[in-house]
Amino acid sequence: MSVAGESQGRSRQMREKAKELNAAAERSTDPDESRRLREKAGRLQAQSEQESRMDDRGMDHPL
């Protein structure tokens, strides 16, 4: 698999995990746990978006 393909796969996995964490946060009856899960999901989503932007710019090509 190419470096770009691996990065895209990692980004996709992070987005899926963020969705799972948000779903768990919705099911949680503990407000602190729900907040913690949503914060973690947000961090994963932001990291996924950052990697996607880097892929879109073509990190394999010099600027």
C-alpha distances in whole Angstrom, upper triangle without the diagonal:
4,7,8,6,6,10,11,10,12,15,15,16,18,20,20,22,24,25,26,28,30,31,32,34,36,37,38,42,42,41,40,37,37,37,34,32,32,32,28,27,28,26,23,23,24,21,19,21,21,17,17,20,18,15,17,19,16,16,14,18,21,24
4,5,5,6,9,10,11,12,14,15,16,18,20,21,22,24,26,27,29,30,32,33,34,36,38,39,42,42,42,40,38,37,37,34,32,32,31,28,27,27,26,22,23,23,20,18,19,19,15,15,17,15,12,15,16,13,12,10,14,17,20
4,5,5,6,9,10,11,12,14,15,17,18,20,21,23,25,26,27,29,30,31,33,35,36,37,41,40,40,38,36,35,34,32,30,30,29,26,25,25,23,20,20,20,17,15,17,16,12,13,15,12,10,13,14,11,10,8,12,15,18
4,5,5,6,9,10,10,12,14,15,17,18,20,21,23,24,26,27,29,30,31,33,35,36,40,39,38,37,35,34,33,31,29,28,27,25,23,23,21,19,18,18,16,13,14,14,10,10,12,10,7,10,11,8,8,8,11,14,17
4,5,5,6,9,10,10,12,14,15,16,18,20,21,23,24,26,27,29,30,32,33,34,38,38,38,37,34,33,32,31,28,28,27,25,23,23,22,19,18,19,17,14,15,15,12,11,14,13,9,12,14,12,12,12,15,18,20
4,5,5,6,9,10,11,12,14,15,16,18,20,21,22,24,26,27,28,30,32,33,36,36,36,34,32,31,31,28,26,26,25,22,21,22,20,17,17,18,15,13,15,15,11,11,14,13,10,14,16,14,13,13,16,19,21
4,5,5,6,9,10,11,12,14,15,16,19,20,21,23,24,26,27,29,30,31,35,34,34,32,30,29,28,26,24,24,23,20,19,19,17,14,14,15,12,9,11,11,7,8,11,9,7,11,13,11,11,12,15,17,19
4,5,5,6,9,10,11,12,14,15,17,18,20,21,23,24,26,27,29,30,34,34,33,32,30,28,28,26,24,23,23,20,18,18,17,14,13,14,12,9,10,11,8,7,10,10,8,10,13,12,12,13,16,19,20
4,5,5,6,9,10,11,12,14,15,17,18,20,21,23,24,26,27,28,32,32,32,31,28,27,27,25,22,22,22,19,17,18,17,14,14,15,13,10,13,14,11,10,14,14,11,14,17,16,15,16,20,22,24
4,5,5,6,9,10,10,12,14,15,16,18,20,21,22,24,26,27,30,30,30,28,25,25,24,22,20,20,19,16,15,16,14,11,12,13,10,8,11,12,9,10,13,13,11,14,17,16,15,17,20,22,23
4,5,5,6,9,10,11,13,14,15,17,19,20,21,23,25,26,29,29,28,27,25,23,23,21,19,18,18,15,13,13,12,9,9,10,8,5,7,9,7,7,10,11,10,12,15,15,15,17,19,22,22
4,5,5,6,9,10,11,12,14,15,17,18,20,21,23,24,28,28,28,27,24,23,23,22,18,18,18,16,13,14,14,11,10,12,11,7,10,12,10,9,13,14,12,14,17,17,18,19,22,25,25
4,5,5,6,9,10,11,12,14,15,16,18,20,21,22,26,26,26,25,22,21,21,20,16,17,17,14,12,14,13,10,10,13,11,9,12,14,12,12,16,16,15,17,20,20,20,21,24,27,28
4,5,5,6,9,10,10,12,14,15,16,18,20,21,24,24,23,22,20,19,18,17,14,14,14,11,9,10,10,6,7,9,8,6,9,11,10,11,14,15,15,17,19,20,19,21,24,26,27
4,5,5,6,9,10,11,12,14,15,17,19,20,23,24,23,22,20,18,18,17,14,13,14,12,8,10,10,7,6,9,9,6,9,12,11,11,14,16,15,17,19,20,20,23,25,27,27
4,5,5,6,9,10,11,12,14,16,17,18,22,23,22,22,19,18,18,17,14,13,15,13,10,12,13,9,9,13,12,10,12,15,14,14,17,19,18,20,23,23,23,25,28,30,31
4,5,5,6,9,10,10,12,14,15,16,20,20,20,19,16,15,16,14,11,11,13,10,7,10,11,8,9,12,12,10,13,16,15,16,19,20,20,21,24,25,24,26,29,31,32
4,5,5,6,9,10,10,12,14,15,19,19,18,17,15,13,13,12,9,8,10,8,4,7,8,6,6,10,10,9,12,14,15,15,18,19,19,21,23,25,24,27,29,31,31
4,5,5,6,9,10,11,13,14,18,18,18,18,16,13,14,14,10,10,12,11,7,10,12,10,9,12,14,12,14,17,17,17,19,22,21,22,25,26,27,29,31,33,33
4,5,5,6,9,10,11,12,16,17,17,17,14,12,14,13,9,10,13,11,8,12,13,11,11,15,16,14,17,19,19,19,22,24,24,25,28,29,29,31,34,36,36
4,5,5,6,9,10,10,14,14,14,14,11,9,10,9,6,7,9,7,6,9,11,10,11,14,15,14,16,19,19,20,23,24,24,26,29,30,29,32,34,36,36
4,5,5,6,9,10,13,14,13,13,11,8,10,10,7,6,9,9,6,9,12,11,11,14,15,15,16,19,20,20,23,25,25,26,29,30,30,33,35,37,36
4,5,5,6,9,12,14,14,15,12,10,12,12,9,9,13,12,10,12,15,14,14,17,19,18,19,22,23,23,25,27,27,28,31,33,33,35,38,39,39
4,5,5,6,10,11,12,12,9,8,11,11,7,9,12,11,10,13,15,15,15,18,20,19,21,24,24,25,27,29,29,31,33,34,34,36,39,41,41
4,5,5,8,9,9,10,7,4,7,8,5,6,10,10,9,12,14,14,15,17,19,19,21,23,24,25,27,29,30,31,33,35,34,37,39,41,41
4,6,8,10,10,12,10,7,10,11,9,9,13,13,12,14,17,17,17,20,22,21,22,25,26,26,29,31,31,32,35,36,36,39,41,43,43
4,6,9,10,13,10,8,12,13,11,12,15,15,14,17,19,19,19,22,24,24,25,28,29,29,31,33,34,35,37,39,39,41,44,45,45
4,5,7,9,7,6,9,11,9,11,14,14,14,17,19,19,20,22,24,24,26,28,29,30,32,34,34,36,38,40,39,42,44,46,46
4,6,9,8,7,11,12,12,13,16,17,17,19,22,22,23,25,27,28,29,31,33,33,35,37,38,39,41,43,42,45,48,49,49
4,6,5,6,9,10,11,12,14,15,16,18,20,21,22,24,26,27,28,30,32,33,35,36,37,39,41,42,42,44,47,48,48
4,5,5,6,9,10,11,12,14,15,16,18,20,21,22,24,26,27,29,30,31,33,35,36,37,39,41,40,43,45,46,46
4,5,5,6,9,10,11,12,14,15,17,19,20,21,23,24,26,27,29,30,32,33,35,36,38,40,38,41,44,44,44
4,5,5,6,9,10,11,12,14,15,17,18,20,21,22,24,26,27,28,30,32,33,35,36,38,37,40,42,43,43
4,5,5,6,9,10,11,12,14,15,16,18,20,21,22,24,26,27,29,30,31,33,35,36,36,39,41,42,42
4,5,5,6,9,10,10,12,14,15,16,18,20,21,23,24,26,27,29,30,31,33,35,34,37,39,40,40
4,6,5,6,9,10,11,12,14,15,17,18,20,21,23,24,26,27,29,30,32,34,32,35,38,38,38
4,5,5,6,9,10,11,12,14,15,16,18,20,21,22,24,26,27,28,30,32,31,34,36,37,37
4,5,5,6,9,10,10,12,14,15,16,18,20,21,22,24,26,27,29,30,30,33,35,36,36
4,5,5,6,9,10,11,12,14,15,17,19,20,21,23,24,26,27,29,28,31,33,34,33
4,5,5,6,9,10,11,12,14,15,17,18,20,21,23,24,26,27,26,29,32,33,32
4,5,5,6,9,10,10,12,14,15,16,18,20,21,22,24,26,25,28,31,32,31
4,5,5,6,9,10,11,12,14,15,16,18,20,21,23,25,24,27,29,30,29
4,5,5,6,9,10,11,12,14,15,17,18,20,21,23,22,25,27,28,27
4,5,5,6,9,10,11,12,14,15,16,18,20,21,20,23,26,27,27
4,5,5,6,9,10,10,12,14,15,16,19,20,20,23,25,26,26
4,5,5,6,9,10,11,12,14,15,17,19,18,21,23,24,23
4,5,5,6,9,10,11,12,14,16,17,16,19,21,22,22
4,5,5,6,9,10,11,12,14,16,15,18,20,22,22
4,5,5,6,9,10,10,12,14,14,18,19,21,20
4,5,5,6,9,10,11,13,12,16,17,18,17
4,5,5,6,9,10,11,10,13,15,17,17
4,5,5,6,9,10,10,13,15,17,17
4,5,5,6,9,9,13,14,15,14
4,5,5,7,6,10,11,12,12
4,5,5,6,8,10,13,13
4,5,8,10,11,13,13
4,6,9,8,10,9
4,5,6,8,9
4,5,7,8
4,7,9
4,6
4
